[in-house]
Amino acid sequence: MDRIYFICLLLFLFLAACKKTASKNYEITKIELARPSGYPDYGATVRIDSSLVYQYWGDYKDIRQGFFTGKISKTFWDTLISKLNKAKFKTATPLTDVTCVDCRSYELIIYWNDRKRRFDRVFNLKRDSILAFMRWVDSSYKIISLKQIKDSIKFEVSPHEPPKPNFKSIKFPPPEKANN
């Protein structure tokens, strides 16, 4: 009888030790990536979140500078998380010290557990795993089925300069007359 209790106790301890811990992979809730405007396009912005919503601003198919939304698969999200974890985003250098006026660059914000981390990288200047991840996300809109929306999407990253006014609509008031 003592033997049965001993085996049950060992079995209980073994099962308790095998308790599955929460996966660290799924603590990331959202990412935002911006590629500022420059030759040959006007830039782009991507937001992907854990609810599998994909939001995009930029050129898509025959539409220039539109807002688009779509859904991604769980497999795509798992791949994104895996690539971010392989890039060691928690310990990677967040910002570059390079100032380059006419260079193509990326800005990335990673949100996890009520925290966020911002990365800036100049396109092809210093290759690292974060830049490789940014390039992968930047081209992801090509494989996602997106639909154009009429509403705008507010991103925390800014991919482009604000729209410039039409020069024909700018009017200057006449000078004020001096009262002598």
C-alpha positions as CSV (number, residue, x, y, z in Angstrom):
1,M,0.0,0.0,0.0
2,D,2.8,2.3,0.8
3,R,4.3,1.5,-2.5
4,I,1.2,2.8,-4.3
5,Y,1.2,6.0,-2.4
6,F,4.9,6.5,-3.1
7,I,4.3,5.9,-6.9
8,C,1.3,8.3,-6.9
9,L,3.4,10.9,-5.0
10,L,6.2,10.6,-7.6
11,L,3.8,10.8,-10.5
12,F,2.2,13.9,-9.0
13,L,5.6,15.5,-8.5
14,F,6.6,14.6,-12.0
15,L,3.5,16.1,-13.5
16,A,3.8,19.2,-11.4
17,A,7.4,19.7,-12.6
18,C,6.2,19.4,-16.2
19,K,3.9,22.3,-15.8
20,K,4.0,24.3,-19.0
21,T,5.2,27.8,-18.5
22,A,3.8,30.7,-20.4
23,S,5.5,31.2,-23.7
24,K,7.7,34.2,-24.0
25,N,7.1,34.3,-27.7
26,Y,3.6,35.7,-27.5
27,E,4.3,38.7,-25.2
28,I,4.7,40.9,-28.3
29,T,1.4,42.6,-29.0
30,K,2.1,44.9,-31.9
31,I,4.8,46.2,-34.3
32,E,4.9,49.3,-36.5
33,L,7.3,49.9,-39.3
34,A,7.9,53.0,-41.4
35,R,9.9,53.5,-44.5
36,P,10.1,57.3,-45.1
37,S,9.5,58.7,-48.5
38,G,12.3,58.8,-51.0
39,Y,13.2,57.6,-54.4
40,P,11.4,55.7,-56.0
41,D,8.2,55.9,-53.9
42,Y,6.4,57.9,-51.2
43,G,7.2,55.6,-48.3
44,A,5.1,53.1,-46.5
45,T,3.9,52.2,-43.0
46,V,2.9,48.8,-41.6
47,R,1.2,47.9,-38.4
48,I,0.7,44.3,-37.4
49,D,-0.9,43.2,-34.1
50,S,-1.5,40.0,-32.2
51,S,-5.2,40.0,-33.2
52,L,-3.8,39.3,-36.7
53,V,-4.9,42.7,-38.2
54,Y,-2.5,44.0,-40.8
55,Q,-2.7,47.8,-41.6
56,Y,-0.8,49.5,-44.3
57,W,-0.3,52.9,-45.8
58,G,1.5,53.3,-49.1
59,D,1.4,52.2,-52.7
60,Y,-0.5,48.9,-53.3
61,K,-1.1,47.4,-56.7
62,D,-2.3,50.3,-58.9
63,I,-3.3,52.7,-56.0
64,R,-0.8,55.3,-54.8
65,Q,-0.7,56.4,-51.2
66,G,-3.8,54.6,-49.9
67,F,-4.8,53.2,-46.5
68,F,-5.3,49.4,-46.6
69,T,-6.3,46.7,-44.1
70,G,-6.3,42.9,-44.1
71,K,-5.8,39.8,-42.0
72,I,-2.7,37.7,-41.6
73,S,-2.6,34.0,-40.7
74,K,-1.5,32.7,-37.4
75,T,1.5,31.1,-39.1
76,F,2.6,34.5,-40.4
77,W,2.3,36.0,-36.9
78,D,4.3,33.0,-35.4
79,T,7.0,33.6,-38.1
80,L,7.1,37.3,-37.2
81,I,7.5,36.6,-33.5
82,S,10.2,34.0,-34.3
83,K,12.2,36.4,-36.5
84,L,12.0,39.1,-33.8
85,N,13.1,36.7,-31.1
86,K,16.0,35.6,-33.3
87,A,16.9,39.2,-33.8
88,K,17.2,39.6,-30.0
89,F,15.2,42.8,-30.0
90,K,15.4,43.2,-26.2
91,T,19.2,43.5,-26.3
92,A,19.8,44.9,-29.8
93,T,21.1,48.5,-30.1
94,P,18.0,50.6,-30.5
95,L,19.2,53.6,-32.5
96,T,21.9,54.4,-35.0
97,D,24.1,57.4,-34.7
98,V,24.3,58.0,-38.4
99,T,22.8,61.1,-39.9
100,C,22.2,60.7,-43.6
101,V,20.0,63.2,-45.4
102,D,19.2,61.3,-48.6
103,C,19.4,57.8,-47.3
104,R,16.5,55.3,-47.2
105,S,15.9,54.4,-43.7
106,Y,13.5,52.4,-41.5
107,E,11.8,53.1,-38.1
108,L,10.4,50.2,-36.1
109,I,8.5,50.2,-32.8
110,I,7.9,46.9,-31.0
111,Y,5.2,46.8,-28.3
112,W,5.3,44.1,-25.6
113,N,4.0,43.8,-22.1
114,D,3.0,47.5,-21.8
115,R,6.5,48.5,-23.0
116,K,7.8,49.6,-26.4
117,R,11.2,49.8,-28.0
118,R,12.1,52.0,-31.0
119,F,14.7,51.1,-33.6
120,D,16.1,53.2,-36.5
121,R,18.2,51.8,-39.2
122,V,19.6,53.2,-42.4
123,F,18.9,51.0,-45.4
124,N,22.0,48.9,-46.3
125,L,24.4,51.0,-44.2
126,K,24.9,48.6,-41.3
127,R,23.5,45.2,-41.7
128,D,22.2,43.4,-38.7
129,S,19.4,41.1,-37.7
130,I,17.0,44.1,-36.9
131,L,17.5,45.6,-40.3
132,A,16.9,42.1,-41.9
133,F,13.6,41.9,-39.9
134,M,12.7,45.5,-41.1
135,R,13.3,44.6,-44.7
136,W,11.2,41.4,-44.4
137,V,8.2,43.3,-42.8
138,D,8.6,46.1,-45.4
139,S,8.0,43.7,-48.2
140,S,5.3,41.7,-46.5
141,Y,2.4,43.8,-48.0
142,K,3.1,42.0,-51.3
143,I,1.9,38.7,-49.9
144,I,-1.0,39.9,-47.8
145,S,-4.5,40.3,-49.3
146,L,-5.4,43.9,-48.6
147,K,-8.5,46.0,-49.1
148,Q,-8.5,49.8,-49.4
149,I,-10.4,51.7,-46.7
150,K,-11.7,55.3,-46.8
151,D,-10.7,56.2,-43.2
152,S,-7.2,57.0,-42.3
153,I,-5.1,55.1,-39.9
154,K,-3.1,56.9,-37.2
155,F,0.4,55.4,-36.9
156,E,2.9,56.3,-34.2
157,V,5.7,56.2,-36.8
158,S,5.7,58.7,-39.6
159,P,6.7,57.5,-43.0
160,H,6.3,60.7,-45.0
161,E,6.3,64.5,-44.8
162,P,3.0,66.2,-44.4
163,P,1.2,67.1,-47.6
164,K,2.5,70.3,-49.2
165,P,-0.1,72.9,-50.2
166,N,-0.9,73.6,-53.8
167,F,1.1,76.7,-54.8
168,K,-1.8,78.1,-56.8
169,S,-4.0,78.2,-53.6
170,I,-1.5,80.2,-51.6
171,K,-2.6,83.9,-51.3
172,F,-0.9,86.7,-49.6
173,P,-2.9,89.6,-48.2
174,P,-2.2,93.0,-49.5
175,P,0.1,95.2,-47.4
176,E,-1.7,97.3,-44.8
177,K,-2.0,101.0,-45.4
178,A,-0.2,103.2,-43.0
179,N,-2.3,105.8,-41.2
180,N,-0.4,109.1,-41.0
